[in-house]
Amino acid sequence: MNKIEMVACNKDDLPTIQRISRQTFYDTFSEQNTAENMDSFLDTAYSTPQLEKELDDINSKFYFVKVDGDIAGYSKENAFVDYFELERIYIDKEYQKIGLGKMILDHAISSAKLMKLPEIKLGVWEHNDNAIAFYKKMGFYHTGQHVFKLGDDPQTDLLMTKKIRTK
């Protein structure tokens, strides 16, 4: 049995977060998007200044998920006044389909419960069928949508919500 753990990240982890972000996003979405739009997005969203800003945000927390001591991916959680957001679940392709997504989601739900927040939200690309099916299986439901700019391509992210019991 593998030892799986969630470990809080800090600013020293920025290069690893940047590498995982760029690689997993590229692996997941490059086939459906132009190289120009991918490059533009990756260079902006995962630039060193952008990730420094996110790591400095007191409302955000990053966690590595480790398998037998190796970093398999990470999550980004955001706490707001009236809800909790799971902004990223990024798992390296060699570690997918072994339950890490559920573990990250369970961690986020536990964090939201500790903060006594009534729901957890996330966004998912409307064409990411595997992720949508996973979130539905985990009790999320479609509550809206918003535009996600990938380079110069306006895409649609579905907003999904799961009510959680805080008692």
C-alpha positions in Angstrom: 0.0 0.0 0.0 1.3 3.4 -0.9 1.8 6.1 1.7 -0.3 9.1 0.5 -0.3 12.4 2.3 -1.3 16.1 1.9 1.4 18.6 2.8 1.0 22.4 3.0 3.1 24.4 0.6 5.0 27.6 1.1 6.8 30.2 -1.1 9.9 27.9 -1.4 7.7 25.5 -3.3 6.9 27.9 -6.1 9.2 26.3 -8.7 7.6 22.9 -8.1 4.1 24.4 -8.2 4.9 26.1 -11.4 6.3 23.0 -13.0 3.3 20.9 -12.0 0.9 23.6 -13.1 2.4 24.0 -16.5 2.8 20.3 -17.2 -0.6 19.1 -16.0 -2.5 21.9 -17.7 -0.6 21.2 -20.9 -1.2 17.4 -20.7 -4.9 17.9 -20.0 -5.8 20.6 -22.5 -3.2 20.9 -25.2 -5.0 18.6 -27.7 -8.1 20.7 -27.7 -6.4 24.2 -27.9 -4.0 26.0 -30.2 -0.3 26.1 -29.2 -0.5 29.9 -29.2 -3.4 30.0 -26.7 -1.7 27.4 -24.5 1.6 29.3 -24.5 -0.1 32.6 -23.7 -2.2 31.1 -20.9 0.7 29.1 -19.3 3.1 32.1 -19.5 0.5 34.3 -17.7 -1.4 32.1 -15.3 1.7 30.3 -14.0 4.3 33.1 -14.2 6.5 33.5 -11.2 4.9 36.9 -10.2 1.4 35.4 -10.5 2.2 32.4 -8.4 4.0 34.6 -5.8 0.8 36.7 -5.6 -1.3 33.6 -5.1 1.0 32.1 -2.5 1.0 35.4 -0.6 -2.9 35.6 -0.5 -4.0 34.9 3.1 -7.3 33.4 1.8 -5.5 30.8 -0.3 -3.7 27.6 0.6 -1.7 25.2 -1.6 -1.2 21.5 -0.7 1.0 18.9 -2.3 -0.3 15.4 -2.5 2.5 13.0 -2.1 2.7 9.3 -2.9 5.5 7.5 -1.1 7.3 10.8 -0.6 7.1 11.8 -4.3 5.0 14.9 -5.3 2.1 13.6 -7.4 0.2 16.9 -7.7 -1.2 19.8 -5.8 -4.4 21.6 -4.9 -5.3 25.2 -4.3 -8.0 26.1 -1.9 -9.6 29.5 -1.3 -11.8 30.5 1.6 -14.3 33.3 1.2 -16.8 34.8 3.6 -19.7 32.5 2.6 -18.2 29.7 0.6 -15.1 27.6 0.0 -13.5 27.2 -3.4 -11.4 24.3 -4.7 -9.7 26.2 -7.5 -7.2 23.5 -8.6 -6.7 19.8 -8.5 -3.6 19.2 -10.6 -2.4 15.6 -10.6 0.5 14.3 -12.7 -0.8 11.9 -15.4 1.2 9.0 -14.0 -0.6 9.3 -10.7 -4.2 9.7 -12.1 -6.9 7.2 -11.5 -5.6 6.0 -8.1 -7.9 8.0 -5.9 -5.9 11.2 -5.3 -8.6 13.5 -6.7 -11.0 12.1 -4.1 -8.4 12.6 -1.4 -7.9 16.2 -2.4 -11.6 16.8 -2.5 -12.1 15.2 0.9 -9.3 17.4 2.3 -11.0 20.6 0.9 -14.4 19.5 2.3 -12.8 19.0 5.7 -11.2 22.4 5.5 -14.5 24.0 4.6 -16.2 22.2 7.5 -13.6 23.5 10.0 -14.3 27.0 8.8 -18.0 26.4 9.1 -18.6 27.3 5.4 -21.9 25.8 4.0 -20.7 24.9 0.5 -17.8 24.2 -1.7 -17.5 25.5 -5.3 -15.3 24.8 -8.2 -15.1 25.6 -11.9 -14.5 23.0 -14.6 -14.2 23.3 -18.4 -17.5 22.4 -20.1 -15.6 19.9 -22.3 -13.7 18.1 -19.5 -16.2 15.2 -19.3 -14.1 13.1 -17.0 -13.8 15.8 -14.4 -17.5 16.7 -14.7 -18.5 13.0 -14.1 -16.1 12.8 -11.1 -17.5 15.9 -9.5 -21.1 14.8 -10.1 -20.3 11.4 -8.5 -18.9 13.3 -5.5 -22.2 15.2 -5.0 -21.5 18.4 -7.0 -24.2 19.9 -9.1 -24.2 22.6 -11.9 -25.0 26.0 -10.5 -23.9 28.4 -13.3 -21.1 29.2 -15.7 -18.5 31.8 -16.5 -16.0 32.7 -19.2 -12.5 31.4 -18.9 -10.0 33.0 -21.2 -7.4 30.7 -22.6 -5.2 33.0 -24.6 -7.6 34.8 -26.9 -10.2 32.0 -26.8 -13.2 32.7 -24.5 -14.2 29.3 -23.1 -17.0 28.2 -20.8 -16.3 26.9 -17.3 -19.2 25.2 -15.5 -19.6 26.3 -11.9 -20.4 23.4 -9.6 -21.4 23.4 -6.0 -21.7 20.9 -3.2 -23.6 21.7 0.0 -21.7 20.6 3.1 -22.9 20.0 6.6 -21.0 22.1 9.1 -22.2 20.4 12.3 
